């Protein structure tokens, strides 16, 4: 299902999507196309992308691409999949019940779980 979502393999592509996604939550899934948990998450993201398209943009970042390693290091992507949220080019912190408040680690189990997290990001950005 991940073929429905744009996959970013270059730093410039990541820079551009972060900079150009305005008034929407940007959801970047860092992972590998062949990883089973990433595939599960990608399936949920692909099925949900249309539902959230009015208020969110979803893209995949290939952690094995040499050209995006600056982001892999910057966001300390050690566990995959890891999902990072942005609003108007600003990285959004989150409380996902773990000590790491910079990203969501792991997959969402259902479409609604993902939609709920994105809606919370929207509400937080509206308060900012």
C-alpha positions as a Python dict, from the first residue, in 0.01 Angstrom:
ca = {
    (1, 'X'): (0, 0, 0),
    (2, 'X'): (291, 239, 54),
    (3, 'X'): (305, 304, -322),
    (4, 'X'): (10, 541, -263),
    (5, 'X'): (224, 759, -39),
    (6, 'X'): (517, 969, -156),
    (7, 'X'): (854, 826, -53),
    (8, 'X'): (1132, 1076, 14),
    (9, 'X'): (1491, 963, -38),
    (10, 'X'): (1675, 1296, -63),
    (11, 'X'): (1744, 1565, 198),
    (12, 'X'): (1620, 1830, -46),
    (13, 'X'): (1283, 1651, -79),
    (14, 'X'): (1245, 1641, 301),
    (15, 'X'): (1352, 2007, 332),
    (16, 'X'): (1099, 2109, 65),
    (17, 'X'): (801, 1920, 204),
    (18, 'X'): (868, 2055, 555),
    (19, 'X'): (902, 2411, 425),
    (20, 'X'): (609, 2397, 181),
    (21, 'X'): (345, 2223, 394),
    (22, 'X'): (153, 2521, 531),
    (23, 'X'): (-160, 2517, 751),
    (24, 'X'): (-157, 2136, 759),
    (25, 'X'): (8, 1882, 984),
    (26, 'X'): (296, 1713, 804),
    (27, 'X'): (339, 1347, 899),
    (28, 'X'): (675, 1192, 809),
    (29, 'X'): (711, 817, 865),
    (30, 'X'): (1078, 721, 893),
    (31, 'X'): (1132, 355, 814),
    (32, 'X'): (1208, 84, 560),
    (33, 'X'): (978, -39, 284),
    (34, 'X'): (1060, -404, 358),
    (35, 'X'): (1010, -394, 736),
    (36, 'X'): (696, -577, 855),
    (37, 'X'): (596, -313, 1112),
    (38, 'X'): (659, -34, 860),
    (39, 'X'): (440, -217, 608),
    (40, 'X'): (160, -242, 866),
    (41, 'X'): (192, 129, 945),
    (42, 'X'): (216, 224, 578),
    (43, 'X'): (-105, 35, 509),
    (44, 'X'): (-286, 235, 779),
    (45, 'X'): (-129, 563, 661),
    (46, 'X'): (-226, 493, 299),
    (47, 'X'): (-584, 403, 393),
    (48, 'X'): (-609, 716, 607),
    (49, 'X'): (-430, 969, 383),
    (50, 'X'): (-747, 1062, 194),
    (51, 'X'): (-949, 1098, 519),
    (52, 'X'): (-697, 1345, 665),
    (53, 'X'): (-599, 1520, 339),
    (54, 'X'): (-781, 1842, 428),
    (55, 'X'): (-568, 1890, 738),
    (56, 'X'): (-262, 1666, 698),
    (57, 'X'): (-2, 1555, 445),
    (58, 'X'): (160, 1213, 485),
    (59, 'X'): (494, 1106, 336),
    (60, 'X'): (744, 827, 392),
    (61, 'X'): (1116, 878, 451),
    (62, 'X'): (1351, 593, 361),
    (63, 'X'): (1598, 565, 653),
    (64, 'X'): (1840, 366, 436),
    (65, 'X'): (1888, 652, 191),
    (66, 'X'): (2232, 807, 243),
    (67, 'X'): (2099, 1149, 153),
    (68, 'X'): (1852, 1169, 446),
    (69, 'X'): (2093, 1058, 719),
    (70, 'X'): (2112, 1416, 850),
    (71, 'X'): (1743, 1384, 948),
    (72, 'X'): (1784, 1030, 1080),
    (73, 'X'): (2059, 1157, 1311),
    (74, 'X'): (1887, 1485, 1401),
    (75, 'X'): (1564, 1313, 1508),
    (76, 'X'): (1755, 1021, 1665),
    (77, 'X'): (1575, 759, 1456),
    (78, 'X'): (1700, 442, 1622),
    (79, 'X'): (1371, 250, 1624),
    (80, 'X'): (1158, 205, 1316),
    (81, 'X'): (905, 300, 1224),
    (82, 'X'): (922, 644, 1383),
    (83, 'X'): (673, 913, 1289),
    (84, 'X'): (753, 1283, 1318),
    (85, 'X'): (490, 1560, 1308),
    (86, 'X'): (535, 1918, 1184),
    (87, 'X'): (309, 2220, 1155),
    (88, 'X'): (411, 2523, 946),
    (89, 'X'): (771, 2394, 931),
    (90, 'X'): (794, 2351, 1309),
    (91, 'X'): (860, 2013, 1466),
    (92, 'X'): (578, 1924, 1704),
    (93, 'X'): (657, 1760, 2036),
    (94, 'X'): (415, 1497, 2161),
    (95, 'X'): (341, 1282, 2462),
    (96, 'X'): (293, 927, 2342),
    (97, 'X'): (337, 768, 2683),
    (98, 'X'): (711, 721, 2638),
    (99, 'X'): (1015, 917, 2752),
    (100, 'X'): (1071, 1035, 2393),
    (101, 'X'): (856, 1340, 2322),
    (102, 'X'): (994, 1402, 1972),
    (103, 'X'): (823, 1125, 1775),
    (104, 'X'): (573, 839, 1767),
    (105, 'X'): (758, 506, 1769),
    (106, 'X'): (590, 197, 1626),
    (107, 'X'): (273, 146, 1428),
    (108, 'X'): (-82, 259, 1485),
    (109, 'X'): (-317, -36, 1518),
    (110, 'X'): (-618, 115, 1344),
    (111, 'X'): (-698, 406, 1115),
    (112, 'X'): (-882, 587, 1393),
    (113, 'X'): (-575, 574, 1622),
    (114, 'X'): (-375, 763, 1360),
    (115, 'X'): (-658, 1009, 1289),
    (116, 'X'): (-689, 1081, 1663),
    (117, 'X'): (-317, 1162, 1694),
    (118, 'X'): (-329, 1392, 1388),
    (119, 'X'): (-639, 1569, 1523),
    (120, 'X'): (-463, 1631, 1854),
    (121, 'X'): (-169, 1783, 1658),
    (122, 'X'): (-421, 2011, 1478),
    (123, 'X'): (-573, 2122, 1809),
    (124, 'X'): (-232, 2191, 1961),
    (125, 'X'): (-123, 2393, 1658),
    (126, 'X'): (-445, 2597, 1674),
    (127, 'X'): (-361, 2693, 2031),
    (128, 'X'): (-8, 2804, 1942),
}
